[in-house]
Amino acid sequence: MNIYVGNLSFDTTEEDLRAAFAAYGEVSSAAIIKDKFSGESRGFGFVEMPRQSEAQTAMQSLNGSELRGRTLTVNEARPREERGNRFERKDNFRGDRRRR
């Protein structure tokens, strides 16, 4: 099960995240999402736990708990939404500027 963890302190490490969830069961992976330009934490991450029962217990126990001085938001991760090309116009604008 893939778990979203939000409101992380910017100095939280992947090892901190793994240790917090490992108290509730096996952790397959723990990743903190970083800014691609600065390399700094973006304040959220994901944890994967193979057993759903352990993941559910971890989510219930850790949601609202504190890690490194921040109150965590923990829930099941949703699939990433398709965002498309940010330069693409949604209204089929052709670019021609006709005067009326």
C-alpha positions as CSV (number, residue, x, y, z in Angstrom):
1,M,0.0,0.0,0.0
2,N,1.3,3.5,-0.9
3,I,0.9,6.1,1.8
4,Y,1.1,9.9,1.5
5,V,2.8,11.7,4.4
6,G,2.4,15.5,4.4
7,N,3.5,18.4,6.6
8,L,7.0,17.0,7.1
9,S,9.7,19.1,8.6
10,F,12.2,20.2,6.0
11,D,15.0,18.4,8.0
12,T,13.2,15.1,8.2
13,T,15.2,12.3,6.5
14,E,14.0,9.2,4.7
15,E,15.5,7.2,7.5
16,D,13.3,9.2,10.0
17,L,10.2,8.4,7.9
18,R,11.1,4.7,7.5
19,A,11.7,4.4,11.3
20,A,8.3,6.0,12.2
21,F,6.4,3.5,9.9
22,A,8.6,0.5,10.7
23,A,7.2,0.6,14.3
24,Y,3.9,-0.7,12.7
25,G,5.3,-3.3,10.3
26,E,7.5,-3.9,7.2
27,V,8.4,-0.9,5.1
28,S,9.2,-1.5,1.4
29,S,10.4,2.1,0.7
30,A,10.3,5.6,2.1
31,A,10.9,8.6,0.0
32,I,10.8,12.4,0.6
33,I,10.0,14.4,-2.4
34,K,12.6,17.0,-3.2
35,D,12.6,20.1,-5.4
36,K,14.3,19.2,-8.7
37,F,16.2,22.5,-8.8
38,S,17.3,23.1,-5.3
39,G,17.3,19.6,-3.9
40,E,15.4,20.8,-0.8
41,S,12.5,18.8,0.7
42,R,9.1,19.8,-0.5
43,G,7.6,18.9,2.8
44,F,5.9,15.6,1.8
45,G,6.8,12.0,1.0
46,F,5.6,8.5,0.4
47,V,5.9,5.3,2.3
48,E,5.2,1.8,0.8
49,M,4.1,-1.0,3.1
50,P,3.4,-4.4,1.6
51,R,0.8,-5.5,4.2
52,Q,-2.5,-3.6,4.1
53,S,-3.4,-4.3,7.7
54,E,0.0,-2.9,8.9
55,A,-0.4,0.1,6.6
56,Q,-3.9,0.9,7.9
57,T,-2.7,0.7,11.5
58,A,0.3,2.9,10.7
59,M,-1.9,5.5,8.9
60,Q,-4.4,5.6,11.8
61,S,-1.7,5.9,14.4
62,L,0.6,8.4,12.7
63,N,-2.0,10.7,11.2
64,G,-2.1,13.8,13.6
65,S,1.1,12.6,15.4
66,E,4.2,14.7,15.7
67,L,7.5,14.0,13.9
68,R,10.4,16.5,14.3
69,G,8.1,19.2,15.7
70,R,5.4,19.0,12.9
71,T,2.0,17.4,13.0
72,L,1.8,14.8,10.2
73,T,-1.0,14.3,7.7
74,V,-1.0,10.7,6.7
75,N,-3.4,9.0,4.3
76,E,-3.6,6.6,1.4
77,A,-1.8,8.0,-1.6
78,R,-4.0,8.7,-4.6
79,P,-2.8,8.2,-8.2
80,R,-1.1,11.3,-9.7
81,E,-3.4,13.3,-11.9
82,E,-2.5,13.8,-15.6
83,R,-1.5,17.5,-15.9
84,G,-0.9,17.8,-19.6
85,N,1.2,20.5,-21.3
86,R,1.0,23.8,-19.4
87,F,1.5,25.8,-22.6
88,E,-1.5,24.1,-24.3
89,R,-4.6,26.2,-24.4
90,K,-7.8,24.6,-23.3
91,D,-10.1,26.7,-25.5
92,N,-8.6,25.7,-28.9
93,F,-7.3,29.2,-29.4
94,R,-5.5,29.3,-32.8
95,G,-3.3,32.3,-32.1
96,D,-4.7,34.4,-34.9
97,R,-5.8,37.9,-34.0
98,R,-8.6,38.9,-36.2
99,R,-10.2,42.3,-35.8
100,R,-13.9,42.6,-36.2
